[in-house]
Amino acid sequence: MMVSSVRRLLAAAALSVLFFVSRAQPAGNSTPKKETRPYKVLTSGKQITIKSSLHIQHVMLWTNNGHRVIEQREINADSYTFTIPINEKIFFLMVGLEGGKIYTEKIGVN
């Protein structure tokens, strides 16, 4: 009987310590800041143009199903234009810029 009372007391103490120590979210403004991208994506039908303030190193475009459509490396230019060769509406674009920074985004075409 004494052992079960001690166990209950220890369990209650452990739970109360966990309750006070753990926090769900940090206090304050937890809104993530949206990073401004140093490039713009311009679409005109199936023609895509990427214009950047930094040199574009590589570009990759793939479908919603994961099929790689475009992959171009060693571009080293401020703009890059390509035409999408397949009939899809939604794509994912990866742009690698000088300095090693890589950006990805979802784009739609008509």
NORCOR-V767406 format. One record per helix or strand of 2 or more residues. SS is the DSSP state (H for helix, E for strand). FROM is the first residue (numbers start at 1). TO is the last residue. If there is no record, write none. Layout:
# NORCOR-V767406
ss & from & to
SS & FROM & TO
SS & FROM & TO
This chain:
# NORCOR-V767406
ss & from & to
H & 2 & 21
E & 39 & 44
E & 47 & 63
E & 68 & 72
E & 77 & 83
E & 90 & 97
E & 102 & 108
